[in-house]
Structure formats: C-alpha cells, structure tokens
Amino acid sequence: MQGPVAAYLDDRLHLQHGPIDLIIGVDGDAPDCRSTAFEAAALRFGSVLEELVSELPLLRRALSATLPQEAIARRMHAAARAFAQEDFATPMIAVAGSVADEILTAMRDAVPLRRAYVNNGGDIAVHLAPDESFRVAMAGADGASLGDLQFDGTSAIGGIATSGVRGRSFSLGIADSVSVVARDAASADAAATLIANAVDLPGNSSIRRQPADQLQPDSDLGERLVVTHVPQLSLPDKRRALDAGLARAETMRQAGRILGAALFLQGQSATTGAAFAEHRILEDVHD
C-alpha cells in the first residue's frame, strides 16, 4: 500500500492514506499559522493508519474492559463506551470522528488557531474562536440538499457526523441519514450511528436485511442483520420510524451527550436541539 499522501488544495490540505481521506482548513492570527498547523497535521497523520491496524482485532470486537494502547483507539473506545451502554457496539463506531479529533488536536497543540476543521469523509472536527463561525451544507445520497447548519464558537459544537443506510458503513436502521452535532467528532460519530440504527420498523418484512459478514467478511458487526433495501414507505411508517430515532436522540441530548440531531427518511425529517432548530432544515415533503 502506498504511504501517506499530502497535497494542497488552494488554502486547504488534503491528507490520504488507504481508506482515510481528510480535508483540512485553518485560520489564525500568526503569519505562519497555516503552514505550522498543516505541518503538524501531516506529521501526526503519518502513523494514524499503522496505529489503527496494529489494534484492529481489538477495535472490531464488542466493548470490553480491555483498553487499547494508541491514542486514537482510546478515543474510539471512550466514545463507544459513553454511548453504547445498552447496545452492541465496537470501538469502530467512532473511528472516523476520532481520527478527525486527533488531527485537530495536533494542530491546536502546534499553534494558536481561530478557526480550524478536519473533514474525514463527512465526519468533521471543528475548532472555533467565539467570534468565528462554520457552515455545513447537508445533502442526501443523491446530492439533493437537506438544508444547512451554521454555528459559531459560542455553541460548544466541536464535532459533526452523519450516518445512515445510504452512508459508507452498514446500518441496522433505515434512516437515509442522521446528522449529529456534539462537543467532539468522536461523540458525534458514535451517536449518529446509534440514532440511525434506532430509525427502524422492526418486523416489517418489506425491508431487506442481510448478515453483515456475508457482505463484508471482516465486518465488526458479524452476523447482525444490516439493511440492504428500504422500499417506499407510507407516511405513517416514515413518521413512526423517525419518532423511534428521535426518542433516542432526545435521550442523548437531555443527558448532555449530544447538542442536536437531524434525522431524514424519504422526504421526512425530525430534529432536536437548538443547533438545528435555529437554522434552515428543509421542510418535509408530505405524501
């Protein structure tokens, strides 16, 4: 496998190694803040994949008392344990967000920054000074707009993540997508996965499912059934599935584990938290 690759995209940095693909942006007051931050990001990124691979068997197993050794793996383990107390989960539930958090931390340790983000395939770690802002445009798997979210450094948001049946990973639920904001990207990543899993219609035989390990032999989900097809649903079924996911999201929000969530399923949506209530989410398209 080719080693880590770094390239500049105008004023952003692109880092790629194997399946990990990051887009990074920074702003600060020091004249050399961007180059210093980018150098720190590239240096830290150089060993990320090697560290994850070294502990992959542990990271793909159900949570246990055995703690990983490497920093990113420990972030993954901590996020999974905080959110998945009543669910099956492995530390892989938070891998993308944890990588983003780690690279952001490396840059912040290297130089003072006013605004910075690390986008790991849509799971984003963010740092903002109080007077700085960040805008995220949300889109469905077909590229259609799902609305947008904008927040500033007073919001306490440090991570954004999205999960769902149309995402990069398998899902136990039927949500098209679930976007979550939290205090860090690892927490947002774990929460988005679990909320997306909760958007479901158990017992609906028209929803097709297949054991995860039949689709991907090394999947950390093993024999658990993942969704492979969701038919066009009736409006009551869409609302019932979304309500189930929203209840899970609201429990997390009230416990202080997330700051908000937006759930989408076949033209319907549901939200919780001021982060989404205060900004534009597309109106439901009713049947």
C-alpha positions as CSV (number, residue, x, y, z in Angstrom):
1,M,0.0,0.0,0.0
2,Q,1.2,3.5,-0.8
3,G,2.2,5.6,2.2
4,P,0.5,8.8,3.4
5,V,0.0,11.4,0.7
6,A,-0.3,15.2,1.3
7,A,-1.4,17.8,-1.2
8,Y,-2.5,21.4,-1.1
9,L,-6.0,22.4,-2.4
10,D,-5.7,26.2,-2.6
11,D,-5.7,27.1,1.1
12,R,-6.7,23.6,2.3
13,L,-4.7,20.5,3.0
14,H,-5.6,17.1,1.7
15,L,-4.2,14.0,3.5
16,Q,-4.9,10.5,2.3
17,H,-3.7,7.0,3.3
18,G,-5.6,3.9,2.5
19,P,-9.3,4.4,3.4
20,I,-8.6,7.6,5.4
21,D,-9.2,10.8,3.4
22,L,-9.0,14.2,5.2
23,I,-9.7,17.8,4.0
24,I,-8.3,20.3,6.5
25,G,-8.7,24.1,6.8
26,V,-7.3,26.5,9.3
27,D,-7.2,30.3,10.0
28,G,-5.3,32.1,12.7
29,D,-3.6,35.4,13.6
30,A,0.1,34.3,13.3
31,P,1.5,34.8,9.8
32,D,2.7,31.2,9.6
33,C,-0.2,29.6,11.5
34,R,-1.5,27.7,8.4
35,S,1.8,26.2,7.4
36,T,2.6,25.3,11.0
37,A,-0.8,23.7,11.6
38,F,-0.6,21.8,8.3
39,E,2.9,20.5,9.1
40,A,1.7,19.3,12.5
41,A,-1.4,17.6,10.8
42,A,0.8,15.8,8.2
43,L,3.3,14.7,10.9
44,R,0.6,13.3,13.1
45,F,-1.2,11.7,10.2
46,G,1.8,9.8,9.1
47,S,1.3,7.0,11.7
48,V,-2.5,7.0,12.0
49,L,-3.3,4.1,9.8
50,E,-0.4,2.0,11.2
51,E,-1.7,2.6,14.7
52,L,-5.3,1.6,13.9
53,V,-4.2,-1.5,12.0
54,S,-2.0,-2.6,14.9
55,E,-5.0,-2.8,17.2
56,L,-7.7,-3.7,14.6
57,P,-8.7,-7.1,16.1
58,L,-9.5,-5.4,19.5
59,L,-11.2,-2.5,17.8
60,R,-13.5,-4.8,15.9
61,R,-14.6,-6.7,19.0
62,A,-17.5,-5.8,21.3
63,L,-16.6,-3.4,24.0
64,S,-14.8,-4.9,26.9
65,A,-12.6,-3.8,29.9
66,T,-9.5,-4.1,27.7
67,L,-8.3,-0.7,26.8
68,P,-6.5,0.0,23.5
69,Q,-2.9,1.3,23.7
70,E,-2.8,4.0,21.0
71,A,-4.4,7.5,21.3
72,I,-6.9,7.3,18.5
73,A,-8.0,3.8,19.5
74,R,-8.5,5.1,23.1
75,R,-10.7,7.9,21.8
76,M,-12.8,5.4,19.8
77,H,-13.2,3.1,22.9
78,A,-14.2,6.0,25.2
79,A,-16.8,7.4,22.7
80,A,-18.3,3.9,22.1
81,R,-18.5,3.2,25.8
82,A,-20.2,6.6,26.6
83,F,-23.0,6.0,24.1
84,A,-23.5,2.3,23.6
85,Q,-24.2,1.1,27.2
86,E,-27.4,-0.6,26.1
87,D,-26.4,-1.6,22.6
88,F,-23.9,-3.9,20.9
89,A,-21.0,-1.7,19.7
90,T,-17.4,-1.9,18.9
91,P,-14.9,1.0,19.0
92,M,-15.2,1.2,15.2
93,I,-18.4,3.1,15.8
94,A,-16.3,6.2,16.3
95,V,-13.3,5.7,14.1
96,A,-13.8,8.5,11.6
97,G,-14.6,11.1,14.2
98,S,-11.7,10.0,16.5
99,V,-9.2,10.4,13.6
100,A,-10.6,13.9,12.9
101,D,-10.4,14.9,16.6
102,E,-6.8,13.6,16.9
103,I,-5.6,15.6,13.8
104,L,-7.4,18.7,15.0
105,T,-5.7,18.3,18.5
106,A,-2.3,18.0,16.9
107,M,-2.8,21.3,15.0
108,R,-4.1,23.2,18.1
109,D,-1.2,22.0,20.1
110,A,1.2,23.3,17.5
111,V,-0.1,26.8,17.0
112,P,-3.0,29.1,18.2
113,L,-5.9,28.9,15.8
114,R,-9.0,30.9,15.4
115,R,-10.8,28.6,13.1
116,A,-10.0,25.0,12.1
117,Y,-11.7,21.9,10.8
118,V,-10.8,18.4,9.8
119,N,-13.3,16.7,7.5
120,N,-12.9,12.9,7.5
121,G,-15.4,11.8,4.8
122,G,-18.2,14.0,6.2
123,D,-17.4,13.4,9.9
124,I,-15.9,16.8,11.0
125,A,-13.9,18.0,14.0
126,V,-14.2,21.8,14.4
127,H,-12.5,24.4,16.5
128,L,-13.8,28.0,16.6
129,A,-13.0,31.1,18.5
130,P,-16.1,32.7,20.0
131,D,-16.4,35.2,17.1
132,E,-15.8,32.7,14.3
133,S,-18.5,30.7,12.5
134,F,-18.8,27.5,10.5
135,R,-21.4,26.4,7.9
136,V,-22.2,22.9,6.8
137,A,-24.5,22.1,3.9
138,M,-26.2,18.8,4.3
139,A,-27.1,16.6,1.3
140,G,-28.7,13.3,0.6
141,A,-27.0,10.3,-1.1
142,D,-28.4,11.7,-4.4
143,G,-26.8,15.1,-3.8
144,A,-30.1,16.8,-3.1
145,S,-30.0,19.5,-0.4
146,L,-31.2,18.6,3.0
147,G,-30.7,22.1,4.4
148,D,-27.8,23.7,6.1
149,L,-26.4,24.3,9.6
150,Q,-24.4,27.3,10.8
151,F,-22.9,27.9,14.2
152,D,-20.3,29.9,16.0
153,G,-17.7,29.4,18.7
154,T,-20.2,30.1,21.5
155,S,-22.3,27.0,20.5
156,A,-19.9,24.4,22.2
157,I,-20.1,22.3,19.0
158,G,-16.8,20.6,18.2
159,G,-17.9,17.7,16.0
160,I,-20.4,16.9,13.3
161,A,-21.1,13.4,12.0
162,T,-23.6,11.7,9.7
163,S,-24.7,8.0,9.5
164,G,-27.5,6.1,7.7
165,V,-28.4,3.3,5.4
166,R,-27.0,5.3,2.4
167,G,-23.7,6.1,4.0
168,R,-20.3,4.5,3.8
169,S,-20.9,1.9,6.5
170,F,-23.6,-0.7,7.2
171,S,-26.6,0.4,9.2
172,L,-29.0,-1.6,11.4
173,G,-31.7,1.0,10.7
174,I,-33.5,2.6,7.7
175,A,-32.7,6.3,8.0
176,D,-31.5,7.9,4.8
177,S,-29.2,9.9,7.1
178,V,-28.8,11.2,10.6
179,S,-26.6,14.2,11.3
180,V,-25.4,14.9,14.9
181,V,-23.6,17.8,16.5
182,A,-21.7,17.2,19.7
183,R,-18.7,18.6,21.7
184,D,-16.3,16.4,19.7
185,A,-16.4,14.4,16.5
186,A,-15.9,11.0,18.1
187,S,-19.1,11.6,20.2
188,A,-21.0,12.8,17.2
189,D,-19.8,9.8,15.2
190,A,-20.9,7.2,17.8
191,A,-24.2,9.0,18.4
192,A,-25.1,9.3,14.7
193,T,-24.6,5.6,14.2
194,L,-26.8,4.6,17.1
195,I,-29.6,7.1,16.3
196,A,-29.6,5.9,12.7
197,N,-29.9,2.3,13.9
198,A,-32.9,3.3,16.0
199,V,-34.8,4.7,13.0
200,D,-36.4,1.4,12.1
201,L,-39.6,-0.6,11.6
202,P,-38.9,-3.9,13.3
203,G,-40.9,-6.8,11.8
204,N,-41.5,-5.0,8.5
205,S,-40.9,-7.8,6.0
206,S,-40.6,-5.5,3.0
207,I,-37.3,-4.1,4.4
208,R,-34.5,-6.4,3.3
209,R,-31.6,-7.3,5.6
210,Q,-28.6,-9.5,5.3
211,P,-25.9,-10.6,7.8
212,A,-23.1,-8.1,7.7
213,D,-20.4,-10.7,7.4
214,Q,-21.9,-12.0,4.2
215,L,-21.5,-8.6,2.7
216,Q,-18.1,-7.9,4.2
217,P,-16.4,-10.9,5.9
218,D,-14.3,-8.8,8.3
219,S,-17.2,-6.6,9.4
220,D,-17.2,-5.8,13.1
221,L,-21.0,-6.4,13.1
222,G,-20.5,-10.1,12.4
223,E,-23.8,-11.9,11.8
224,R,-26.0,-9.0,12.7
225,L,-28.6,-8.1,10.1
226,V,-27.9,-4.9,8.3
227,V,-30.3,-3.1,6.0
228,T,-29.8,-3.6,2.3
229,H,-33.0,-2.3,0.8
230,V,-35.8,0.1,2.1
231,P,-39.0,0.2,-0.1
232,Q,-41.1,3.3,-0.5
233,L,-42.9,3.6,2.9
234,S,-46.2,5.0,3.8
235,L,-46.3,8.4,5.6
236,P,-47.3,6.8,9.0
237,D,-44.5,4.3,8.7
238,K,-42.0,7.0,8.0
239,R,-43.1,9.1,11.0
240,R,-43.1,6.0,13.3
241,A,-39.6,5.1,12.3
242,L,-38.4,8.7,12.7
243,D,-40.1,9.0,16.1
244,A,-38.2,6.0,17.3
245,G,-34.9,7.6,16.3
246,L,-35.9,11.0,17.6
247,A,-36.7,9.5,21.0
248,R,-33.1,8.0,21.1
249,A,-31.6,11.3,20.1
250,E,-33.6,13.3,22.6
251,T,-32.5,11.0,25.4
252,M,-28.9,11.6,24.4
253,R,-29.4,15.3,24.2
254,Q,-31.1,15.6,27.6
255,A,-28.2,13.6,29.1
256,G,-25.8,16.2,27.6
257,R,-24.1,13.7,25.3
258,I,-25.1,15.5,22.1
259,L,-26.1,19.0,21.2
260,G,-28.6,18.2,18.5
261,A,-29.6,15.8,15.7
262,A,-31.4,16.0,12.3
263,L,-33.0,12.8,11.0
264,F,-34.1,12.2,7.4
265,L,-36.1,9.4,5.8
266,Q,-37.7,9.5,2.4
267,G,-38.6,13.2,2.4
268,Q,-39.5,13.4,6.0
269,S,-37.3,14.9,8.8
270,A,-37.2,15.3,12.6
271,T,-34.8,17.4,14.7
272,T,-33.9,18.0,18.3
273,G,-31.6,20.7,19.8
274,A,-31.2,24.4,19.3
275,A,-28.4,23.8,16.8
276,F,-30.8,22.6,14.2
277,A,-33.9,24.4,15.3
278,E,-32.2,27.8,14.8
279,H,-31.1,27.0,11.2
280,R,-32.7,26.0,8.0
281,I,-33.7,22.4,7.6
282,L,-35.8,21.6,4.5
283,E,-39.5,21.3,5.1
284,D,-41.0,17.8,5.0
285,V,-42.3,16.7,1.6
286,H,-45.5,15.0,2.6
287,D,-47.0,12.2,0.6
